[in-house]
């Protein structure tokens, strides 16, 4: 776990506003990445393969989310076309490629999904279309998911003889057991509204309101202390795996630490003074 955590961020030069990240040398990039005002937008741009999570796509996504910048406050994952992602590229999973290649694909996928959870900033999935199999896994692994009304979500791997074992890992941690079992065992899709009721997505809006709703979420994040959000996100996931007494014990200690941080005191004093806080974004 520590090894994966240490790989979540890579030291690079500071990211300038409105920048397209470097592409994979010698081949066309499958994603588009821009960053402006602390918000990194990553767009899956391989509509030819339904934005499949090929090995190249997984590695490019890992590089894009893992590129360190102290000014980064939020990441948006979105996609071109009407398919957010159709899942793994099955052409990479034939017997011709061999087990070693297959294992590499799933290792890279696991690394990406765990990185999304371990990043210190919120990751928002902006879904406008089909999220299937590992594409549904990608949505499930994001902290927040905003979907258009026409979107759908499914884990149909068993239809082609490959059970969605890894896509099911974050799925069963997001939705009730009966819902995940229905999705995994039948492969039938659920609508955006059904995904909202089950807890797979955070909010559903008409397609024409999707940009506005995502911006509302991003603005809410940007108005908060980066260090406080990082502290809170880390514990939010950690306490899910803890017993309730241990969670309260560690949560109480963390609250005391948070209160005594520079930004913790800034927030309290600003509330008392009835003025806007001036965050330092410091871990102290």
Phi and psi in degrees as a GROMACS rama.xvg file:
@    title "Ramachandran Plot"
@    xaxis  label "Phi"
@    yaxis  label "Psi"
@TYPE xy
-63.1823  -36.2457  UNK-2
-64.0232  -41.8885  UNK-3
-66.9347  -39.1727  UNK-4
-63.2356  -39.3054  UNK-5
-68.6792  -21.9438  UNK-6
-89.7464  -3.43903  UNK-7
-65.8359  -28.9139  UNK-8
-125.206  140.357  UNK-9
-118.756  134.207  UNK-10
-69.3151  123.549  UNK-11
-141.73  175.057  UNK-12
-67.161  152.04  UNK-13
-55.325  140.944  UNK-14
-83.7962  127.65  UNK-15
-83.2182  161.116  UNK-16
-63.2002  142.57  UNK-17
52.3297  65.8368  UNK-18
-122.053  136.326  UNK-19
-92.3554  123.892  UNK-20
-69.179  157.139  UNK-21
-62.8713  146.34  UNK-22
-92.4169  164.284  UNK-23
-63.2393  124.357  UNK-24
-58.8242  136.071  UNK-25
84.0999  -0.337232  UNK-26
-151.971  160.578  UNK-27
-73.7269  138.62  UNK-28
-73.8045  146.915  UNK-29
-97.3518  -1.2805  UNK-30
-132.924  161.246  UNK-31
-120.732  131.951  UNK-32
-130.844  122.798  UNK-33
-127.655  150.443  UNK-34
-135.729  133.725  UNK-35
-151.918  132.658  UNK-36
53.454  38.9481  UNK-37
84.0382  1.76966  UNK-38
-113.501  121.393  UNK-39
-101.811  117.383  UNK-40
-102.193  121.222  UNK-41
-115.312  119.547  UNK-42
-113.29  121.531  UNK-43
-69.6392  123.829  UNK-44
-130.929  44.0064  UNK-45
-121.471  62.0674  UNK-46
-62.5407  -23.5427  UNK-47
-58.6098  -33.6359  UNK-48
-111.234  23.7493  UNK-49
58.9774  38.1218  UNK-50
51.5122  44.0839  UNK-51
-64.373  150.051  UNK-52
-87.6587  68.3448  UNK-53
-67.7086  170.971  UNK-54
-61.2491  -41.0806  UNK-55
-63.5684  -44.1724  UNK-56
-61.5107  -44.1032  UNK-57
-60.6778  -43.1541  UNK-58
-69.4358  -37.23  UNK-59
-68.1915  -39.7554  UNK-60
-64.165  -41.3126  UNK-61
-60.8917  -43.8903  UNK-62
-63.305  -41.084  UNK-63
-68.9708  -42.5563  UNK-64
-77.7132  -26.0012  UNK-65
-90.2296  -1.3982  UNK-66
-75.9627  119.061  UNK-67
-79.3034  140.604  UNK-68
-157.982  118.093  UNK-69
-64.006  -16.1522  UNK-70
-88.2753  -6.69718  UNK-71
-67.8725  133.875  UNK-72
-122.338  -22.3167  UNK-73
-163.128  149.101  UNK-74
-122.478  134.472  UNK-75
-111.682  127.766  UNK-76
-106.479  123.024  UNK-77
-141.506  -178.463  UNK-78
-148.633  151.086  UNK-79
-80.1187  150.912  UNK-80
79.8831  -171.681  UNK-81
-97.2081  9.10132  UNK-82
-122.831  113.603  UNK-83
-59.5304  -53.8609  UNK-84
-166.464  135.213  UNK-85
-88.7557  4.45379  UNK-86
100.237  -160.721  UNK-87
-63.5489  153.134  UNK-88
-82.2202  106.973  UNK-89
-63.3596  -21.9162  UNK-90
-66.0722  -19.4727  UNK-91
-87.9783  -5.02383  UNK-92
-113.883  17.7978  UNK-93
-76.9597  164.493  UNK-94
-61.3826  -23.8405  UNK-95
-62.9375  -34.6829  UNK-96
-72.7045  -30.0891  UNK-97
89.1994  159.236  UNK-98
-61.8706  -35.4363  UNK-99
-61.3951  -43.2256  UNK-100
-66.367  -42.3501  UNK-101
-58.2533  -44.6647  UNK-102
-63.7412  -37.3892  UNK-103
-61.8601  -42.9253  UNK-104
-58.8745  -47.7523  UNK-105
-74.999  -29.2247  UNK-106
-64.708  -43.4175  UNK-107
-65.3234  -38.7679  UNK-108
-64.549  -45.4949  UNK-109
-59.797  -44.0707  UNK-110
-58.1261  -43.9983  UNK-111
-63.9909  -48.3091  UNK-112
-62.6286  -41.0634  UNK-113
-69.0771  -35.5133  UNK-114
-61.8654  -42.0298  UNK-115
-56.4558  -41.6576  UNK-116
-71.3641  -33.7111  UNK-117
-90.1544  -6.67341  UNK-118
-63.3983  146.147  UNK-119
-78.2828  -5.13263  UNK-120
-115.073  153.55  UNK-121
-66.5851  143.568  UNK-122
-114.151  122.732  UNK-123
-111.108  122.163  UNK-124
-87.7114  127.014  UNK-125
-109.77  102.429  UNK-126
-108.594  123.696  UNK-127
-135.456  72.3189  UNK-128
147.553  -150.924  UNK-129
-86.9788  130.23  UNK-130
-122.117  105.308  UNK-131
-122.042  145.902  UNK-132
53.7776  -120.962  UNK-133
-65.2743  -20.065  UNK-134
-67.7267  -38.5028  UNK-135
-67.7978  -36.5314  UNK-136
-60.1042  -41.1572  UNK-137
-62.9329  -43.7992  UNK-138
-63.2562  -44.7616  UNK-139
-60.8497  -28.8232  UNK-140
-85.0523  -11.7957  UNK-141
-78.4607  156.335  UNK-142
-72.0759  -39.0421  UNK-143
-133.847  142.444  UNK-144
-134.724  123.416  UNK-145
-112.621  126.951  UNK-146
-125.338  149.562  UNK-147
-78.5738  159.751  UNK-148
-62.493  -27.5021  UNK-149
-86.329  1.45073  UNK-150
-75.1412  158.139  UNK-151
-143.194  160.077  UNK-152
-137.658  135.323  UNK-153
-155.96  159.104  UNK-154
-130.058  75.4128  UNK-155
-94.0434  20.5335  UNK-156
-53.7274  -38.0537  UNK-157
-61.4503  -20.9653  UNK-158
-62.4719  -28.4668  UNK-159
-112.82  20.535  UNK-160
83.5368  13.3772  UNK-161
-129.151  103.405  UNK-162
-63.4566  141.071  UNK-163
-79.4898  64.587  UNK-164
-65.6005  -50.2811  UNK-165
-74.5571  -39.1081  UNK-166
-58.9135  -28.7795  UNK-167
-71.8287  -18.0563  UNK-168
-63.5972  -54.5665  UNK-169
-74.0114  -27.453  UNK-170
-60.4808  -48.3143  UNK-171
-69.3467  -14.1379  UNK-172
-90.8223  -4.14757  UNK-173
-108.825  -33.9059  UNK-174
-122.768  161.711  UNK-175
-60.3839  156.138  UNK-176
-58.793  -41.914  UNK-177
-64.6858  -33.5522  UNK-178
-72.0044  -46.6927  UNK-179
-63.8117  -39.7919  UNK-180
-63.0762  -41.2125  UNK-181
-61.7733  -44.3524  UNK-182
-67.631  -44.8399  UNK-183
-75.5036  -37.715  UNK-184
-85.5029  -24.9673  UNK-185
-104.296  -26.9604  UNK-186
76.3682  0.742438  UNK-187
-72.6076  141.71  UNK-188
-77.8519  156.657  UNK-189
-115.077  151.308  UNK-190
-77.1198  170.969  UNK-191
-62.0246  -39.8425  UNK-192
-65.6256  -39.9652  UNK-193
-66.4372  -37.5203  UNK-194
-64.1318  -37.1197  UNK-195
-65.7776  -45.719  UNK-196
-62.1959  -33.5064  UNK-197
-83.2788  -16.9602  UNK-198
95.8207  11.3785  UNK-199
-76.4333  -33.1999  UNK-200
-121.953  160.546  UNK-201
-87.6987  -35.539  UNK-202
-157.991  149.844  UNK-203
-124.86  131.614  UNK-204
-137.122  161.013  UNK-205
-58.426  150.778  UNK-206
-54.3965  -39.5789  UNK-207
-69.051  -13.2449  UNK-208
-104.933  2.19205  UNK-209
-63.6872  -47.1575  UNK-210
-58.8129  -44.3149  UNK-211
-64.2215  -41.6796  UNK-212
-67.9164  -41.153  UNK-213
-63.9767  -40.5852  UNK-214
-63.0086  -36.1516  UNK-215
-62.0713  -42.0662  UNK-216
-64.6306  -46.2126  UNK-217
-62.0109  -43.8983  UNK-218
-60.3567  -39.2268  UNK-219
-63.0279  -38.6446  UNK-220
-68.3823  -42.5896  UNK-221
-65.1011  -22.6193  UNK-222
-82.605  2.48136  UNK-223
-113.505  164.89  UNK-224
-70.8266  128.514  UNK-225
-59.5896  -42.3978  UNK-226
-67.8759  -35.6577  UNK-227
-69.9875  -41.4094  UNK-228
-62.9842  -41.2567  UNK-229
-62.2701  -45.4136  UNK-230
-61.2457  -45.3562  UNK-231
-68.3001  -41.0268  UNK-232
-63.9229  -43.4295  UNK-233
-60.4058  -45.005  UNK-234
-73.7298  -31.9763  UNK-235
-54.9618  -45.5573  UNK-236
-76.6231  -37.4622  UNK-237
-62.4639  -43.4781  UNK-238
-71.7092  -17.9415  UNK-239
-64.0013  -25.9778  UNK-240
-96.5977  2.99968  UNK-241
-102.678  158.042  UNK-242
-69.202  156.842  UNK-243
-64.5737  -37.5159  UNK-244
-68.0033  -43.6158  UNK-245
-63.8676  -37.7815  UNK-246
-64.0145  -43.7978  UNK-247
-65.2241  -39.8702  UNK-248
-62.7395  -50.5083  UNK-249
-71.4007  -35.6949  UNK-250
-63.7594  -39.9824  UNK-251
-63.4048  -43.1994  UNK-252
-62.5003  -38.8418  UNK-253
-68.4384  -37.5414  UNK-254
-60.5345  -43.099  UNK-255
-62.7601  -43.3765  UNK-256
-61.1472  -45.0828  UNK-257
-61.5989  -44.4892  UNK-258
-59.2109  -34.8896  UNK-259
-92.6503  3.91913  UNK-260
-70.8148  159.073  UNK-261
-56.412  -47.0841  UNK-262
-72.6004  -26.5152  UNK-263
-63.3956  -48.0227  UNK-264
-68.2113  -34.999  UNK-265
-61.8288  -42.3692  UNK-266
-65.056  -43.4031  UNK-267
-64.4734  -47.6666  UNK-268
-65.5302  -36.3313  UNK-269
-67.5337  -37.8818  UNK-270
-62.8861  -43.548  UNK-271
-65.4139  -38.6138  UNK-272
-80.3096  -7.34918  UNK-273
59.5222  48.4604  UNK-274
-139.413  166.86  UNK-275
-73.5955  139.047  UNK-276
-71.9967  153.006  UNK-277
-114.071  96.009  UNK-278
-73.8002  143.127  UNK-279
-94.3992  -20.457  UNK-280
60.4624  24.8531  UNK-281
-88.08  148.309  UNK-282
-79.5389  -9.94834  UNK-283
